Amino acid sequence: MENEVTIRIGGESGEGTISGGDILAQAASRWGYHVYTFRTFPAEILGGPCMFQVRISGQPVKSMGDYADVLVCLNKEAYDRNVSELRKGGVLVYDPSDFTPDTGDYIAYAVPFNEIARKEVQLFQTKNMVMLGAISGLFGPPLEAISQLVESKFSKSRKSNATLMEKNRLALDIAQKYVTERITKQDPYHLGSVEKADRVVLNGNQAVVAGALAANCRFFAGYPITPASDIMEGLAKELPQVGGTFMQAEDEMAALASVLGASYGGARSMTATSGPGLSLMAELIGLASMSELPAVIIDAQRAGPSTGMPTKMEQSDLSFALSAGHGDTPRIVVAPTDVADCYRLTIQAFNMAERYQMPVLFLTDQSLTARVESVDRSVFQPMELQDRVAYTNGHSANGHTDAHVPEKVAVGAGAHEYQRYADTDSGISPISMPGMDGGAYVATGLEHDVHGHPDYEPDDHTLMMQKRYRKLATAAEELPKPQRYGDDNATIGLIGWGSTEGAIQEAVDRARAKGYKVASMHLRILSPLADDTIQAFIKSVQKVIVPECNYSGQLANLLGAKYALQPIRVNKFGGIPFTAGDIEKVIEEVSQS
């Protein structure tokens, strides 16, 4: 297809497979293309197979593609692992010094990556540059785009030197010349010129960092864990530049405890972790809920249980995120759908935490954390920030108070009259900061009365429990509702969550093009659920499919418990995301059953 190609690169950790893929994706985007990537790499530090796939198109793309149009193998293992993902009639690019491929339904181009790097460039570390030069010469983007990007990267590196940059340029030039002069192109894949646009290229973790900064996050505490560590590293660099504070804690428990302390002091605060770390935070999630302190907790999900597969994706923390903590523990749970949504929803998560004074769990996943997408710069327009309902010496006052919800209990100005946990119609009560006149209170994990004093009376516990859960009811009324995508008169509906949205919507588009009546609804907010909207969608279709990347069908279980729904479960749990083709096939099977 003109101006669209999906390229998969396979190689060994240390060969520049991932870095080369990143350069290709960013160069294509700079040249004006839309890009969407997926990568896998070993959890071990030394060695292991890597794979990078980038879908490059002149039109917006929603998923990583069903198959690779082009497979570039840097060694025999990459061929063995990935040739099954090469589409029929696709292109295999390989090094003949490493292996001779089997006869297959593909076009094979032999390019001596190793020989060019070792003998002609005389620097083996430029092997990935040789690969990029060959890709440019065979398929695009133009070598100029790649060369400019490589040069800009080296100019920012303290370790860069003119000789190394010259070697990289030489590798790109020699490889491009080799393929254009010695290979007769037999495939249809070519990236021609496209209109350039104002886009930003970034991955999900980078978008979360940008969103946190835009949301005025000023405190982050965390502990390194794959695949969330990039968030910690990004904020470690950026927070001090905006007057914020970064802290690497001794463990995840200390991280969330520090976040709650900073929030008590009035700072917008966040931590980021993955499944094992979220498990350690369970008790502190309860403290945040009981003490009604705002906090944003990023969970970059990975395949589990236990240590699991740290560098593979899964959507298997939903049930835990919804229920983590002993006792009845209200919290908000959200999940972004793509890289742009990582930015927007991070800001919204801070607004939710501050507005409803409770922990907000933000479920991204490994594929989305590392996925690079080209995002229109318009996505990063300023968004409205909501503040917590603040105590001001006798009353609550700020731009986002409960003015539309009458207070049940007046807030006094005396030292012992401040009702931090005033029982309001919305469940939201004014919160003070340390040092405010008349605003002293104790944020305790013990049950308490309206002042924050420990209180174990049954009636008072009942009152406070209802107050805390009333905030979720208020949030359910105020937060955005999920939107329908597809046919209004659909017979088949799909409900998904998190990073599967693009694959689901592309599958819906393909099915509709074939004449099927299909619609989907994607849930960004998983607690509280928009009951009326979801139930109306379920009732509007004959069959509901729930695709999710976990074994047990955690969203399907939730929908069954809430709405007595018996959906068609489609579960993928090998550590690899859905393709649109996976879901399209299920839609066709269900339609014909």
C-alpha positions as CSV (number, residue, x, y, z in Angstrom):
1,M,0.0,0.0,0.0
2,E,1.3,3.4,-1.0
3,N,2.6,5.4,2.0
4,E,1.9,2.6,4.6
5,V,4.2,-0.1,5.8
6,T,4.6,-2.1,9.0
7,I,8.3,-3.0,9.7
8,R,9.4,-5.5,12.3
9,I,13.0,-5.6,13.4
10,G,14.3,-8.6,15.3
11,G,17.7,-9.0,16.9
12,E,19.7,-9.5,20.1
13,S,19.9,-7.1,23.0
14,G,22.9,-4.9,22.5
15,E,22.7,-4.9,18.7
16,G,20.8,-1.6,18.6
17,T,17.5,-3.3,17.7
18,I,15.3,-1.1,19.9
19,S,17.3,2.1,19.5
20,G,17.4,1.6,15.8
21,G,13.6,1.1,15.8
22,D,13.1,4.2,17.8
23,I,15.1,6.3,15.4
24,L,13.2,4.9,12.4
25,A,9.8,5.7,14.1
26,Q,10.9,9.2,15.1
27,A,12.4,10.0,11.7
28,A,9.3,8.8,9.9
29,S,7.2,11.0,12.2
30,R,9.4,14.1,11.6
31,W,9.0,13.5,7.9
32,G,5.2,13.7,8.3
33,Y,4.0,10.1,8.8
34,H,1.8,8.7,11.6
35,V,3.6,6.1,13.6
36,Y,2.6,3.4,16.1
37,T,5.1,1.1,17.7
38,F,5.3,-2.1,19.8
39,R,8.4,-3.6,21.3
40,T,9.5,-6.6,23.4
41,F,12.8,-7.0,25.1
42,P,14.3,-9.4,27.7
43,A,14.0,-8.8,31.4
44,E,17.6,-9.9,31.9
45,I,20.3,-7.2,31.8
46,L,22.7,-9.2,29.6
47,G,21.5,-10.5,26.3
48,G,18.3,-11.9,25.0
49,P,16.0,-11.5,21.9
50,C,14.5,-8.1,21.1
51,M,11.7,-7.1,18.7
52,F,10.6,-3.7,17.5
53,Q,7.6,-3.1,15.3
54,V,6.6,0.2,13.8
55,R,3.5,0.8,11.6
56,I,4.2,3.9,9.4
57,S,1.3,5.5,7.5
58,G,0.3,8.7,5.8
59,Q,-3.1,8.3,7.6
60,P,-3.8,8.0,11.3
61,V,-3.4,4.4,12.7
62,K,-5.0,2.9,15.7
63,S,-3.1,-0.3,16.2
64,M,0.3,-1.9,15.6
65,G,-0.9,-3.9,12.6
66,D,-1.9,-7.5,12.2
67,Y,1.3,-8.7,10.5
68,A,4.7,-7.3,9.5
69,D,4.9,-6.2,5.9
70,V,8.7,-6.2,6.3
71,L,10.7,-8.4,8.6
72,V,14.3,-7.3,9.2
73,C,16.3,-10.1,10.9
74,L,19.7,-9.2,12.5
75,N,20.3,-12.9,13.3
76,K,19.0,-16.4,12.8
77,E,17.1,-16.4,16.1
78,A,15.2,-13.3,15.1
79,Y,14.1,-15.2,11.9
80,D,13.0,-18.3,13.8
81,R,11.0,-16.2,16.3
82,N,9.3,-13.8,13.9
83,V,8.9,-15.2,10.4
84,S,5.5,-16.5,11.3
85,E,4.4,-12.9,11.8
86,L,5.5,-11.9,8.3
87,R,2.4,-11.5,6.0
88,K,2.2,-13.7,2.9
89,G,4.0,-11.9,0.1
90,G,5.9,-9.7,2.5
91,V,9.5,-8.9,2.6
92,L,12.3,-10.6,4.5
93,V,15.6,-8.6,4.9
94,Y,18.4,-10.8,6.3
95,D,22.2,-11.1,6.6
96,P,23.4,-14.0,4.4
97,S,26.5,-14.5,6.6
98,D,24.2,-15.4,9.5
99,F,21.8,-17.8,7.9
100,T,20.0,-18.8,4.7
101,P,16.2,-18.6,5.1
102,D,13.8,-21.3,4.2
103,T,11.8,-21.1,1.0
104,G,8.6,-19.3,1.8
105,D,5.8,-17.1,0.5
106,Y,7.9,-13.9,0.8
107,I,10.4,-11.8,-1.0
108,A,13.9,-12.1,0.4
109,Y,16.6,-9.4,0.2
110,A,20.1,-10.3,1.4
111,V,22.0,-7.4,3.0
112,P,25.4,-8.0,4.7
113,F,24.8,-6.0,7.8
114,N,27.8,-7.5,9.6
115,E,30.3,-7.1,6.7
116,I,29.3,-3.5,6.0
117,A,29.7,-2.5,9.6
118,R,33.0,-4.4,10.2
119,K,34.8,-4.0,6.9
120,E,33.5,-0.9,5.2
121,V,32.5,1.3,8.2
122,Q,35.1,-0.4,10.4
123,L,33.0,-0.1,13.5
124,F,30.7,-3.0,14.4
125,Q,28.6,-0.8,16.7
126,T,27.1,0.9,13.6
127,K,25.2,-2.3,12.6
128,N,21.9,-0.7,13.5
129,M,22.8,2.3,11.3
130,V,23.6,-0.1,8.5
131,M,20.1,-1.6,9.0
132,L,18.5,1.9,9.0
133,G,20.3,2.8,5.8
134,A,19.1,-0.3,4.1
135,I,15.5,0.2,5.3
136,S,15.6,3.8,4.0
137,G,16.9,2.7,0.6
138,L,14.3,0.0,0.2
139,F,11.2,1.4,1.8
140,G,11.8,4.9,3.2
141,P,11.7,7.3,5.0
142,P,14.3,9.4,3.2
143,L,17.8,9.0,4.5
144,E,17.9,12.7,5.2
145,A,15.2,12.3,7.9
146,I,17.1,9.5,9.6
147,S,20.5,11.3,9.3
148,Q,19.1,14.5,10.8
149,L,17.6,12.7,13.8
150,V,20.8,10.7,14.5
151,E,22.8,13.9,14.3
152,S,20.4,15.7,16.7
153,K,20.7,12.8,19.2
154,F,24.4,12.8,19.1
155,S,24.6,16.6,19.5
156,K,22.7,16.2,22.8
157,S,24.9,13.4,24.1
158,R,27.9,14.3,26.3
159,K,29.7,11.2,25.0
160,S,29.3,12.2,21.3
161,N,32.3,12.9,19.2
162,A,32.8,13.9,15.6
163,T,34.4,10.6,14.6
164,L,31.5,8.5,15.8
165,M,29.0,10.7,14.1
166,E,31.0,10.4,10.8
167,K,30.9,6.6,11.2
168,N,27.2,6.7,11.6
169,R,26.7,8.8,8.5
170,L,29.0,6.5,6.6
171,A,27.1,3.4,7.7
172,L,23.8,5.0,6.6
173,D,25.2,6.1,3.2
174,I,27.0,2.8,2.4
175,A,23.9,0.7,3.3
176,Q,21.6,2.8,1.3
177,K,23.9,2.7,-1.7
178,Y,24.3,-1.0,-1.4
179,V,20.5,-1.8,-1.5
180,T,19.8,0.7,-4.3
181,E,22.6,-0.6,-6.5
182,R,22.6,-4.3,-5.8
183,I,19.0,-5.2,-5.0
184,T,16.2,-5.2,-7.5
185,K,13.1,-4.1,-5.6
186,Q,10.2,-6.5,-6.1
187,D,7.8,-5.4,-3.4
188,P,5.1,-2.7,-3.3
189,Y,6.1,-0.9,-0.1
190,H,7.3,2.6,-0.5
191,L,7.0,5.7,1.7
192,G,6.6,8.6,-0.6
193,S,6.3,12.3,0.4
194,V,3.5,13.3,2.7
195,E,2.4,16.7,4.1
196,K,4.3,17.5,7.2
197,A,2.3,18.2,10.4
198,D,2.9,19.6,13.8
199,R,3.2,16.4,15.8
200,V,5.1,15.2,18.9
201,V,6.6,11.7,19.1
202,L,6.6,10.2,22.6
203,N,5.7,7.1,24.5
204,G,3.1,6.5,27.2
205,N,5.5,7.0,30.1
206,Q,6.7,10.3,28.7
207,A,3.1,11.4,28.2
208,V,2.4,10.6,31.8
209,V,5.3,12.7,32.9
210,A,4.1,15.6,30.7
211,G,0.6,15.2,32.1
212,A,1.8,15.2,35.7
213,L,3.8,18.4,35.2
214,A,0.9,20.1,33.4
215,A,-1.3,19.1,36.3
216,N,1.0,20.9,38.7
217,C,2.3,17.8,40.3
218,R,5.0,19.0,42.7
219,F,5.9,15.9,44.7
220,F,6.8,12.4,43.5
221,A,8.1,9.5,45.5
222,G,8.8,6.1,44.0
223,Y,10.9,3.0,43.8
224,P,12.4,1.7,40.5
225,I,10.3,-1.1,38.9
226,T,9.8,-2.1,35.3
227,P,7.9,-0.8,33.3
228,A,7.2,2.3,35.4
229,S,10.8,3.4,36.1
230,D,10.9,5.9,33.2
231,I,8.2,7.9,34.9
232,M,10.3,8.2,38.0
233,E,13.4,9.1,36.0
234,G,11.5,11.7,34.0
235,L,10.1,13.4,37.1
236,A,13.5,13.2,38.9
237,K,14.8,15.4,36.1
238,E,11.9,17.7,35.6
239,L,10.4,18.3,39.0
240,P,13.3,20.3,40.5
241,Q,13.1,22.6,37.5
242,V,9.6,23.7,38.4
243,G,10.1,23.9,42.2
244,G,8.9,20.4,42.9
245,T,10.4,17.6,45.0
246,F,11.5,14.2,43.9
247,M,12.3,11.4,46.3
248,Q,13.5,7.8,45.6
249,A,12.1,5.9,48.6
250,E,13.5,2.7,50.1
251,D,10.4,0.7,48.9
252,E,6.9,1.2,47.6
253,M,5.3,1.4,51.0
254,A,7.6,4.3,51.9
255,A,6.9,5.9,48.5
256,L,3.1,6.0,48.9
257,A,3.4,7.0,52.6
258,S,5.6,10.0,51.5
259,V,3.1,10.9,48.8
260,L,0.3,11.0,51.4
261,G,2.4,13.2,53.7
262,A,3.1,15.6,50.9
263,S,-0.6,15.6,50.0
264,Y,-1.5,16.4,53.6
265,G,0.8,19.4,53.3
266,G,-1.1,20.6,50.2
267,A,1.1,19.4,47.3
268,R,-0.3,17.6,44.3
269,S,1.5,14.2,44.7
270,M,2.0,11.1,42.8
271,T,3.8,7.7,42.7
272,A,4.3,5.2,40.0
273,T,4.8,1.4,40.2
274,S,3.9,-1.9,38.7
275,G,1.9,-4.9,40.1
276,P,4.4,-6.1,42.7
277,G,4.8,-2.6,44.1
278,L,1.1,-1.9,44.0
279,S,0.6,-5.0,46.2
280,L,2.9,-3.5,48.8
281,M,0.9,-0.3,48.7
282,A,-2.4,-1.9,49.6
283,E,-2.5,-0.8,53.3
284,L,-1.5,2.8,52.3
285,I,-4.3,2.9,49.8
286,G,-6.7,2.2,52.7
287,L,-5.1,5.1,54.6
288,A,-5.5,7.5,51.7
289,S,-9.2,6.5,51.5
290,M,-9.9,6.7,55.2
291,S,-8.0,10.0,55.7
292,E,-9.5,11.3,52.5
293,L,-6.1,12.5,51.1
294,P,-5.7,13.1,47.3
295,A,-3.1,10.9,45.6
296,V,-2.4,9.6,42.1
297,I,-1.0,6.1,41.9
298,I,0.3,5.0,38.5
299,D,0.2,1.2,38.0
300,A,2.1,0.2,34.8
301,Q,0.7,-3.3,34.6
302,R,2.9,-6.2,33.5
303,A,2.3,-9.9,33.2
304,G,2.0,-11.6,36.6
305,P,1.5,-13.0,39.1
306,S,4.5,-12.4,41.4
307,T,7.5,-11.1,39.5
308,G,5.9,-12.6,36.4
309,M,7.2,-11.2,33.1
310,P,8.5,-7.7,33.8
311,T,8.8,-6.7,30.1
312,K,5.6,-8.1,28.8
313,M,2.1,-6.6,28.8
314,E,-1.1,-7.7,30.6
315,Q,-4.3,-6.1,31.8
316,S,-4.4,-8.3,34.9
317,D,-4.4,-5.8,37.8
318,L,-8.0,-4.5,37.3
319,S,-9.6,-6.7,40.0
320,F,-6.8,-5.8,42.5
321,A,-7.0,-2.1,41.7
322,L,-10.7,-2.1,42.3
323,S,-10.5,-3.9,45.7
324,A,-6.9,-3.5,47.0
325,G,-7.0,-2.8,50.8
326,H,-8.9,-4.4,53.6
327,G,-12.4,-3.2,54.5
328,D,-14.6,-1.1,52.2
329,T,-12.1,1.3,50.6
330,P,-13.5,3.8,48.0
331,R,-11.2,4.8,45.3
332,I,-11.3,6.0,41.7
333,V,-9.8,3.7,39.0
334,V,-9.0,5.0,35.5
335,A,-7.2,3.5,32.5
336,P,-5.8,5.5,29.5
337,T,-6.3,4.2,25.9
338,D,-3.4,5.5,24.0
339,V,-0.4,7.8,24.3
340,A,-2.4,11.0,23.9
341,D,-4.8,9.8,26.6
342,C,-1.9,9.1,28.9
343,Y,-1.3,12.9,28.9
344,R,-5.0,14.0,29.2
345,L,-6.1,11.4,31.7
346,T,-3.1,12.0,34.0
347,I,-4.3,15.6,34.3
348,Q,-7.9,14.4,34.9
349,A,-6.6,11.9,37.5
350,F,-5.1,14.8,39.5
351,N,-8.3,16.7,39.1
352,M,-10.3,13.7,40.4
353,A,-7.9,13.1,43.3
354,E,-8.1,16.7,44.4
355,R,-11.8,17.2,43.8
356,Y,-13.0,13.9,45.5
357,Q,-10.1,13.7,48.1
358,M,-9.3,10.1,47.5
359,P,-6.7,7.9,45.8
360,V,-6.9,7.6,42.1
361,L,-5.4,4.4,40.6
362,F,-4.2,4.9,37.0
363,L,-3.8,1.6,35.1
364,T,-1.5,1.8,32.1
365,D,0.4,-1.3,30.9
366,Q,3.8,-2.3,29.5
367,S,2.8,-2.1,25.9
368,L,1.4,1.5,26.4
369,T,4.3,2.6,28.6
370,A,6.8,1.9,25.8
371,R,4.6,2.5,22.8
372,V,5.7,5.4,20.6
373,E,3.0,7.3,18.8
374,S,2.9,10.5,16.8
375,V,0.5,12.8,18.6
376,D,-0.9,16.1,17.3
377,R,0.6,19.0,19.3
378,S,-3.0,20.3,19.8
379,V,-3.4,17.5,22.4
380,F,-1.1,19.4,24.7
381,Q,-3.3,22.5,24.9
382,P,-3.8,23.7,28.6
383,M,-6.5,21.9,30.5
384,E,-8.5,23.3,33.4
385,L,-7.2,22.3,36.8
386,Q,-9.5,21.6,39.7
387,D,-8.4,22.4,43.3
388,R,-9.5,20.6,46.4
389,V,-12.3,22.2,48.4
390,A,-10.2,24.3,50.8
391,Y,-10.8,25.3,54.4
392,T,-10.3,29.0,54.9
393,N,-10.7,29.9,58.6
394,G,-14.4,29.1,59.0
395,H,-15.6,28.2,55.5
396,S,-14.7,26.5,52.3
397,A,-13.7,28.7,49.4
398,N,-12.1,28.2,46.0
399,G,-13.2,28.0,42.4
400,H,-14.5,24.5,42.8
401,T,-16.4,24.3,46.1
402,D,-19.6,22.5,46.9
403,A,-21.6,25.7,46.2
404,H,-24.1,23.6,44.2
405,V,-24.4,21.1,47.1
406,P,-25.8,22.4,50.4
407,E,-23.6,21.5,53.4
408,K,-25.2,19.5,56.2
409,V,-22.7,20.6,58.8
410,A,-21.3,24.2,59.2
411,V,-17.5,24.5,59.5
412,G,-16.4,26.3,62.6
413,A,-13.4,28.6,63.0
414,G,-12.2,27.6,66.5
415,A,-9.2,25.4,67.1
416,H,-11.5,22.4,68.1
417,E,-14.4,23.3,65.9
418,Y,-13.0,22.6,62.4
419,Q,-15.0,19.7,61.0
420,R,-12.4,18.2,58.6
421,Y,-14.8,15.4,57.8
422,A,-18.0,17.4,57.7
423,D,-20.9,15.2,56.5
424,T,-21.9,17.0,53.3
425,D,-24.5,16.1,50.6
426,S,-21.6,15.4,48.2
427,G,-19.5,13.6,50.7
428,I,-16.7,16.2,50.0
429,S,-15.6,18.3,53.0
430,P,-13.2,21.2,53.2
431,I,-9.6,20.3,53.7
432,S,-7.0,22.5,55.4
433,M,-3.2,22.6,55.2
434,P,-0.8,22.6,58.2
435,G,-0.4,26.1,59.7
436,M,-3.8,27.4,58.8
437,D,-5.5,29.3,61.6
438,G,-8.2,27.0,63.1
439,G,-7.5,24.2,60.6
440,A,-5.6,21.7,62.7
441,Y,-6.7,18.1,62.4
442,V,-5.3,14.6,62.5
443,A,-5.4,12.6,59.3
444,T,-5.7,9.2,60.9
445,G,-6.3,5.7,59.7
446,L,-8.5,5.1,62.6
447,E,-12.2,5.6,62.2
448,H,-13.1,9.1,63.3
449,D,-15.8,11.7,63.8
450,V,-16.3,14.8,61.8
451,H,-13.4,16.5,63.6
452,G,-11.0,13.7,62.9
453,H,-11.0,12.4,66.5
454,P,-10.8,8.6,66.8
455,D,-14.4,7.3,67.2
456,Y,-15.6,3.7,67.3
457,E,-19.3,4.2,67.8
458,P,-21.4,2.2,65.3
459,D,-23.6,5.1,64.3
460,D,-20.6,7.3,63.6
461,H,-18.8,4.6,61.6
462,T,-22.0,4.2,59.6
463,L,-22.1,8.0,59.0
464,M,-18.5,8.2,57.9
465,M,-18.6,5.2,55.7
466,Q,-21.7,6.6,53.9
467,K,-19.9,9.9,53.6
468,R,-16.8,8.4,52.0
469,Y,-18.8,6.4,49.5
470,R,-21.1,9.3,48.8
471,K,-18.1,10.9,47.1
472,L,-18.0,8.1,44.6
473,A,-21.7,8.7,43.9
474,T,-21.0,12.4,43.3
475,A,-18.1,11.5,41.0
476,A,-20.3,9.1,39.0
477,E,-22.7,12.0,38.3
478,E,-20.0,14.5,37.5
479,L,-17.3,12.6,35.5
480,P,-17.5,12.1,31.7
481,K,-19.5,9.1,30.4
482,P,-18.1,6.6,28.0
483,Q,-19.0,7.1,24.4
484,R,-20.4,4.8,21.8
485,Y,-18.4,4.0,18.7
486,G,-19.9,2.5,15.6
487,D,-23.4,1.7,14.6
488,D,-26.4,3.0,16.5
489,N,-28.4,-0.1,15.4
490,A,-25.6,-2.6,16.2
491,T,-26.4,-6.2,16.9
492,I,-23.0,-6.9,18.3
493,G,-21.3,-4.7,21.0
494,L,-17.8,-4.7,22.3
495,I,-16.8,-3.4,25.7
496,G,-13.1,-2.9,26.5
497,W,-10.8,-0.9,28.7
498,G,-7.3,0.5,28.6
499,S,-4.8,0.1,25.8
500,T,-7.1,-2.2,23.7
501,E,-9.2,0.6,22.4
502,G,-7.3,1.2,19.1
503,A,-7.4,-2.5,18.1
504,I,-11.1,-2.7,19.0
505,Q,-12.1,0.3,17.0
506,E,-10.1,-0.7,14.0
507,A,-11.7,-4.1,14.1
508,V,-15.1,-2.4,14.4
509,D,-14.3,-0.3,11.3
510,R,-13.3,-3.3,9.3
511,A,-16.4,-5.3,10.3
512,R,-18.7,-2.4,9.5
513,A,-17.0,-2.1,6.1
514,K,-18.0,-5.8,5.5
515,G,-21.6,-5.0,6.4
516,Y,-21.7,-6.2,10.0
517,K,-23.7,-4.0,12.5
518,V,-21.2,-3.4,15.3
519,A,-20.5,-0.9,18.0
520,S,-18.1,-0.6,20.9
521,M,-17.8,1.3,24.2
522,H,-14.5,1.8,25.9
523,L,-14.3,2.4,29.7
524,R,-11.7,4.9,30.8
525,I,-13.2,5.2,34.3
526,L,-13.7,1.8,35.9
527,S,-14.6,3.1,39.4
528,P,-17.2,4.5,39.6
529,L,-18.8,2.9,36.6
530,A,-21.3,5.0,34.6
531,D,-24.1,2.5,35.2
532,D,-26.9,4.0,33.2
533,T,-24.7,4.6,30.1
534,I,-23.2,1.1,30.2
535,Q,-26.5,-0.6,30.8
536,A,-28.1,1.3,27.9
537,F,-25.3,0.1,25.6
538,I,-25.7,-3.5,26.7
539,K,-29.5,-3.4,26.2
540,S,-29.0,-1.9,22.7
541,V,-27.2,-4.9,21.3
542,Q,-27.9,-8.7,21.1
543,K,-24.5,-9.9,22.0
544,V,-21.6,-8.4,23.9
545,I,-17.9,-9.3,23.4
546,V,-15.4,-8.3,26.0
547,P,-11.8,-8.5,24.8
548,E,-9.1,-8.1,27.5
549,C,-5.5,-9.1,28.0
550,N,-5.8,-11.3,31.1
551,Y,-6.7,-14.9,31.8
552,S,-9.6,-14.6,34.1
553,G,-11.7,-12.0,32.2
554,Q,-11.6,-9.3,35.0
555,L,-13.7,-6.7,33.2
556,A,-16.2,-9.4,32.1
557,N,-16.4,-10.6,35.7
558,L,-17.1,-7.0,36.9
559,L,-19.8,-6.4,34.2
560,G,-21.4,-9.8,35.1
561,A,-21.5,-8.9,38.8
562,K,-22.8,-5.4,38.2
563,Y,-25.3,-5.9,35.4
564,A,-25.9,-9.7,35.2
565,L,-24.2,-9.7,31.8
566,Q,-22.9,-13.0,30.3
567,P,-20.6,-11.6,27.7
568,I,-18.5,-13.5,25.1
569,R,-15.1,-13.5,26.7
570,V,-12.0,-13.0,24.5
571,N,-8.9,-13.3,26.6
572,K,-5.3,-13.0,25.4
573,F,-2.6,-13.4,28.0
574,G,0.7,-14.3,26.3
575,G,2.3,-10.9,27.0
576,I,1.4,-9.5,23.5
577,P,-1.4,-7.0,22.8
578,F,-4.5,-7.7,20.6
579,T,-4.2,-7.0,16.9
580,A,-7.3,-5.6,15.1
581,G,-7.3,-8.9,13.2
582,D,-7.7,-10.9,16.4
583,I,-10.8,-9.0,17.3
584,E,-12.2,-8.8,13.8
585,K,-12.1,-12.6,13.5
586,V,-14.2,-12.9,16.7
587,I,-16.7,-10.4,15.5
588,E,-17.2,-12.4,12.3
589,E,-17.5,-15.7,14.2
590,V,-20.1,-14.3,16.6
591,S,-22.0,-12.7,13.8
592,Q,-22.2,-16.1,12.0
593,S,-23.1,-18.1,15.1
